[in-house]
Amino acid sequence: MAERVDGTLIALRRVLRAIDGNARAIARASGLTPAQMLVLHALAERGQELPRDIARKLGVSQATVTTQIDRLEARGLVRRERGQADRRMVWVILTDAGRRVLAEAPDPLYGRFAERFARLADWEQAMLLASAERLARMFDAEGVEPLPELEEAPRRADAPI
């Protein structure tokens, strides 16, 4: 039993180190936090989304996403635009500068994970999801936001202030 506990914790530490190392590489290259990069990636497919849909995609609160959008907008990587048909709707639109940042950033680890996960059989995907959710409960992490709200990234030397 102790071998399985140790083996599981070692595997989890490897995953955490891989995620952390990738996040640091992205932050160094882009000057953005991993949370900001995730918002950009959420926009990349369609080019525009409503903040609530970005939040839903990322599994976070709309307030968390709004904070990240504010920061991305201040850097010119996204812009907000009111809907034509319904003026209450505010779309977040990926700018050309935002697309460039995505293109120049290191390959995000979660992209590779998503590709490999998609190739698994449905039962394997369900098993991994159930196991990850159980691990979250075992670490009392169910209520923990998956994206930090006020995270700061190191500023690149060539990044505008």
C-alpha positions in Angstrom: 0.0 0.0 0.0 2.8 2.5 0.9 4.4 1.9 -2.5 1.2 2.8 -4.3 0.8 6.0 -2.1 4.4 6.9 -2.8 4.1 6.1 -6.5 1.0 8.2 -6.8 2.5 11.2 -5.0 5.6 11.0 -7.1 3.6 10.9 -10.3 1.5 13.9 -9.1 4.7 15.8 -8.2 6.0 15.1 -11.7 2.8 16.5 -13.3 2.9 19.6 -11.1 6.6 20.2 -11.9 5.9 19.8 -15.6 2.9 22.2 -15.4 4.9 24.7 -13.4 7.9 24.6 -15.7 5.7 25.1 -18.7 3.9 28.0 -17.1 7.2 29.7 -16.3 8.5 29.2 -19.8 5.3 30.8 -21.2 5.5 33.7 -18.8 9.2 34.4 -19.6 8.5 34.3 -23.4 5.3 36.3 -23.4 5.3 38.4 -20.3 1.8 37.0 -19.5 0.6 34.9 -16.7 -0.6 31.3 -17.5 -4.1 32.5 -16.7 -3.9 35.2 -19.3 -2.5 32.8 -21.8 -5.4 30.4 -21.2 -7.9 33.2 -21.9 -6.1 34.0 -25.2 -6.2 30.3 -26.1 -10.0 30.2 -25.2 -10.4 33.0 -27.7 -8.2 31.6 -30.4 -10.6 29.1 -31.9 -13.4 31.5 -32.8 -11.6 34.8 -32.4 -14.3 36.2 -30.1 -16.3 35.0 -27.1 -18.6 36.3 -24.4 -16.8 36.5 -21.0 -19.3 34.0 -19.5 -18.4 31.5 -22.2 -14.7 31.9 -21.6 -15.3 31.4 -17.8 -17.3 28.3 -18.5 -14.7 26.9 -20.9 -11.9 27.5 -18.3 -14.0 26.3 -15.3 -13.6 29.6 -13.4 -15.8 32.5 -12.2 -16.7 35.3 -14.6 -15.0 37.7 -12.2 -11.7 35.9 -12.6 -12.0 36.0 -16.3 -12.9 39.7 -16.3 -9.7 40.5 -14.3 -7.6 38.7 -16.9 -9.5 40.3 -19.8 -8.9 43.8 -18.3 -5.2 43.1 -18.2 -5.1 41.7 -21.7 -7.1 44.6 -23.0 -4.6 47.1 -21.4 -1.9 45.4 -23.4 -3.8 45.5 -26.6 -4.1 41.7 -26.9 -7.9 41.7 -26.8 -10.6 44.3 -27.2 -14.2 44.5 -26.1 -17.1 45.3 -28.4 -20.8 45.6 -27.8 -23.1 43.3 -29.7 -25.0 44.8 -32.6 -28.2 42.9 -32.0 -28.1 43.0 -28.2 -26.2 46.0 -26.8 -26.1 44.3 -23.4 -23.7 41.6 -24.8 -20.0 42.5 -24.7 -17.8 40.4 -26.9 -14.1 39.8 -26.2 -12.2 39.8 -29.4 -8.7 38.6 -30.0 -6.5 41.3 -31.7 -3.7 40.7 -34.2 -1.3 41.4 -31.4 -2.9 38.7 -29.3 -2.6 36.2 -32.2 1.1 37.1 -32.5 1.6 36.5 -28.8 -0.1 33.1 -29.1 2.0 32.2 -32.2 5.3 33.2 -30.5 4.6 31.6 -27.1 6.1 28.1 -26.3 3.8 25.2 -27.0 1.4 25.0 -24.0 1.5 21.8 -22.2 -2.2 21.6 -22.0 -2.4 21.6 -25.8 -0.4 18.5 -26.1 -2.4 17.0 -23.2 -5.7 17.8 -25.0 -4.5 16.2 -28.2 -3.4 13.0 -26.4 -6.5 12.9 -24.3 -8.7 13.2 -27.4 -7.0 10.1 -28.8 -8.0 8.0 -25.8 -11.1 5.8 -25.8 -14.2 7.3 -24.2 -13.9 4.9 -21.2 -10.3 6.0 -20.7 -11.2 9.7 -20.8 -14.0 9.1 -18.3 -11.7 7.1 -16.0 -9.1 9.8 -16.0 -11.6 12.5 -15.4 -13.1 10.6 -12.5 -9.7 9.9 -11.0 -8.7 13.6 -11.3 -11.9 14.7 -9.7 -11.4 12.2 -6.9 -7.8 13.4 -6.4 -9.1 17.0 -6.1 -11.5 15.9 -3.4 -8.7 14.0 -1.6 -6.7 17.1 -1.5 -9.7 19.2 -0.4 -9.3 21.2 -3.7 -12.9 21.2 -4.9 -13.5 24.8 -4.1 -10.1 26.1 -5.3 -10.3 28.3 -8.4 -8.3 26.7 -11.2 -6.9 30.1 -12.3 -5.3 32.5 -9.9 -7.1 35.8 -10.0 -4.3 38.2 -9.2 -1.3 36.5 -10.5 1.5 38.6 -12.0 3.9 37.6 -14.7 7.5 38.7 -15.1 7.8 41.5 -17.6 9.9 40.9 -20.7 12.6 43.5 -21.3 11.0 44.5 -24.7 7.4 44.6 -23.3 5.7 48.0 -23.2 5.1 49.3 -19.7 
